[in-house]
Amino acid sequence: MKNADVFNGLKQQQYKADIDSVKAQIFALDSSYPEGYKDWTGHAERAEEQAQGIFNAMVAILPKYSTYELNEDTVALLDQYVELRGELAELKRQLQKEVA
């Protein structure tokens, strides 16, 4: 297995955990009861910690990770992650307007 393949495999797992975290944050904000918010927030934090752990492992294994290019599958996950982050930001803005 080439280093580029290892890099893309790790990045894909990182983005999947990041996506899971953002989805959980969205579910938490959409939750209509306090326990649901707490449960989803906890899930989001665990997924975020998992993504950070994967990134840390990648840096340890591939110190020159920034020299590798993302493949199509990794780019698709990155695009999905960025789109969800935008949805989360918009939801937060809407909720702030409702509170104000």
CYANA upper distance limits for C-alpha pairs under 8 A (distance plus 0.5 A):
  1 MET  CA      5 ASP  CA      6.88
  1 MET  CA      6 VAL  CA      7.56
  2 LYS  CA      6 VAL  CA      6.99
  3 ASN  CA      7 PHE  CA      6.53
  3 ASN  CA     62 LEU  CA      8.01
  4 ALA  CA      8 ASN  CA      6.65
  4 ALA  CA     68 TYR  CA      6.28
  4 ALA  CA     69 GLU  CA      7.79
  5 ASP  CA      9 GLY  CA      6.55
  6 VAL  CA     10 LEU  CA      6.65
  7 PHE  CA     11 LYS  CA      6.58
  7 PHE  CA     58 MET  CA      7.47
  7 PHE  CA     62 LEU  CA      7.93
  7 PHE  CA     65 TYR  CA      7.35
  7 PHE  CA     68 TYR  CA      7.68
  8 ASN  CA     12 GLN  CA      6.46
  8 ASN  CA     70 LEU  CA      6.67
  8 ASN  CA     71 ASN  CA      7.22
  8 ASN  CA     74 THR  CA      6.81
  9 GLY  CA     13 GLN  CA      6.89
 10 LEU  CA     14 GLN  CA      6.62
 10 LEU  CA     54 ILE  CA      7.13
 10 LEU  CA     55 PHE  CA      8.02
 10 LEU  CA     58 MET  CA      6.97
 11 LYS  CA     15 TYR  CA      6.54
 11 LYS  CA     54 ILE  CA      8.42
 11 LYS  CA     55 PHE  CA      7.99
 11 LYS  CA     74 THR  CA      7.26
 12 GLN  CA     16 LYS  CA      6.59
 12 GLN  CA     73 ASP  CA      8.15
 12 GLN  CA     74 THR  CA      5.87
 12 GLN  CA     77 LEU  CA      7.28
 13 GLN  CA     17 ALA  CA      6.78
 13 GLN  CA     51 ALA  CA      8.02
 13 GLN  CA     54 ILE  CA      7.81
 14 GLN  CA     18 ASP  CA      6.66
 14 GLN  CA     50 GLN  CA      8.16
 14 GLN  CA     51 ALA  CA      5.14
 14 GLN  CA     52 GLN  CA      7.97
 14 GLN  CA     54 ILE  CA      6.25
 14 GLN  CA     55 PHE  CA      7.06
 15 TYR  CA     19 ILE  CA      6.44
 15 TYR  CA     51 ALA  CA      7.64
 15 TYR  CA     74 THR  CA      8.48
 15 TYR  CA     77 LEU  CA      6.62
 15 TYR  CA     78 LEU  CA      6.86
 15 TYR  CA     81 TYR  CA      7.26
 16 LYS  CA     20 ASP  CA      6.65
 16 LYS  CA     51 ALA  CA      8.49
 16 LYS  CA     77 LEU  CA      7.58
 17 ALA  CA     21 SER  CA      6.66
 17 ALA  CA     47 ALA  CA      5.80
 17 ALA  CA     48 GLU  CA      7.06
 17 ALA  CA     50 GLN  CA      6.98
 17 ALA  CA     51 ALA  CA      5.67
 18 ASP  CA     22 VAL  CA      6.77
 18 ASP  CA     47 ALA  CA      7.10
 18 ASP  CA     48 GLU  CA      6.43
 18 ASP  CA     51 ALA  CA      6.36
 18 ASP  CA     81 TYR  CA      7.44
 19 ILE  CA     23 LYS  CA      6.60
 19 ILE  CA     80 GLN  CA      8.00
 19 ILE  CA     81 TYR  CA      5.81
 19 ILE  CA     84 LEU  CA      7.77
 20 ASP  CA     24 ALA  CA      6.65
 20 ASP  CA     44 ALA  CA      7.54
 20 ASP  CA     47 ALA  CA      6.83
 21 SER  CA     25 GLN  CA      6.76
 21 SER  CA     43 HIS  CA      7.53
 21 SER  CA     44 ALA  CA      4.61
 21 SER  CA     45 GLU  CA      7.30
 21 SER  CA     46 ARG  CA      8.18
 21 SER  CA     47 ALA  CA      5.52
 21 SER  CA     48 GLU  CA      6.10
 22 VAL  CA     26 ILE  CA      6.75
 22 VAL  CA     44 ALA  CA      7.23
 22 VAL  CA     81 TYR  CA      8.35
 22 VAL  CA     84 LEU  CA      7.11
 22 VAL  CA     85 ARG  CA      7.09
 22 VAL  CA     88 LEU  CA      7.64
 23 LYS  CA     27 PHE  CA      6.70
 23 LYS  CA     44 ALA  CA      8.24
 23 LYS  CA     84 LEU  CA      7.77
 24 ALA  CA     28 ALA  CA      6.53
 24 ALA  CA     40 TRP  CA      5.74
 24 ALA  CA     41 THR  CA      7.13
 24 ALA  CA     43 HIS  CA      6.89
 24 ALA  CA     44 ALA  CA      5.57
 25 GLN  CA     29 LEU  CA      6.82
 25 GLN  CA     40 TRP  CA      6.98
 25 GLN  CA     41 THR  CA      6.51
 25 GLN  CA     44 ALA  CA      6.33
 25 GLN  CA     88 LEU  CA      7.98
 26 ILE  CA     30 ASP  CA      6.67
 26 ILE  CA     88 LEU  CA      6.42
 26 ILE  CA     91 LEU  CA      8.18
 27 PHE  CA     31 SER  CA      6.43
 27 PHE  CA     37 TYR  CA      8.11
 27 PHE  CA     40 TRP  CA      6.93
 28 ALA  CA     36 GLY  CA      6.98
 28 ALA  CA     37 TYR  CA      4.79
 28 ALA  CA     38 LYS  CA      7.72
 28 ALA  CA     39 ASP  CA      8.11
 28 ALA  CA     40 TRP  CA      5.41
 28 ALA  CA     41 THR  CA      6.38
 29 LEU  CA     37 TYR  CA      7.12
 29 LEU  CA     91 LEU  CA      8.40
 29 LEU  CA     92 LYS  CA      8.49
 31 SER  CA     36 GLY  CA      6.16
 31 SER  CA     37 TYR  CA      6.10
 32 SER  CA     36 GLY  CA      7.77
 32 SER  CA     37 TYR  CA      8.27
 33 TYR  CA     37 TYR  CA      7.10
 34 PRO  CA     38 LYS  CA      6.75
 35 GLU  CA     39 ASP  CA      6.55
 36 GLY  CA     40 TRP  CA      6.57
 37 TYR  CA     41 THR  CA      6.45
 38 LYS  CA     42 GLY  CA      6.66
 39 ASP  CA     43 HIS  CA      6.81
 40 TRP  CA     44 ALA  CA      6.59
 41 THR  CA     45 GLU  CA      6.73
 42 GLY  CA     46 ARG  CA      6.80
 43 HIS  CA     47 ALA  CA      6.74
 44 ALA  CA     48 GLU  CA      6.58
 45 GLU  CA     49 GLU  CA      6.67
 46 ARG  CA     50 GLN  CA      6.70
 47 ALA  CA     51 ALA  CA      6.73
 48 GLU  CA     52 GLN  CA      6.76
 49 GLU  CA     53 GLY  CA      6.64
 50 GLN  CA     54 ILE  CA      6.76
 51 ALA  CA     55 PHE  CA      6.76
 52 GLN  CA     56 ASN  CA      6.63
 53 GLY  CA     57 ALA  CA      6.67
 54 ILE  CA     58 MET  CA      6.66
 55 PHE  CA     59 VAL  CA      6.75
 56 ASN  CA     60 ALA  CA      6.77
 57 ALA  CA     61 ILE  CA      6.58
 58 MET  CA     62 LEU  CA      6.14
 58 MET  CA     63 PRO  CA      8.19
 58 MET  CA     65 TYR  CA      7.94
 59 VAL  CA     63 PRO  CA      5.56
 59 VAL  CA     64 LYS  CA      8.18
 59 VAL  CA     65 TYR  CA      7.11
 64 LYS  CA     68 TYR  CA      8.44
 70 LEU  CA     74 THR  CA      6.21
 70 LEU  CA     75 VAL  CA      6.58
 71 ASN  CA     75 VAL  CA      6.70
 72 GLU  CA     76 ALA  CA      6.65
 73 ASP  CA     77 LEU  CA      6.96
 74 THR  CA     78 LEU  CA      6.70
 75 VAL  CA     79 ASP  CA      6.58
 76 ALA  CA     80 GLN  CA      6.74
 77 LEU  CA     81 TYR  CA      6.61
 78 LEU  CA     82 VAL  CA      6.67
 79 ASP  CA     83 GLU  CA      6.63
 80 GLN  CA     84 LEU  CA      6.70
 81 TYR  CA     85 ARG  CA      6.68
 82 VAL  CA     86 GLY  CA      6.82
 83 GLU  CA     87 GLU  CA      6.91
 84 LEU  CA     88 LEU  CA      6.63
 85 ARG  CA     89 ALA  CA      6.64
 86 GLY  CA     90 GLU  CA      6.66
 87 GLU  CA     91 LEU  CA      6.62
 88 LEU  CA     92 LYS  CA      6.70
 89 ALA  CA     93 ARG  CA      6.74
 90 GLU  CA     94 GLN  CA      6.71
 91 LEU  CA     95 LEU  CA      6.70
 92 LYS  CA     96 GLN  CA      6.66
 93 ARG  CA     97 LYS  CA      6.81
 94 GLN  CA     98 GLU  CA      6.86
 95 LEU  CA     99 VAL  CA      6.82
 96 GLN  CA    100 ALA  CA      6.69
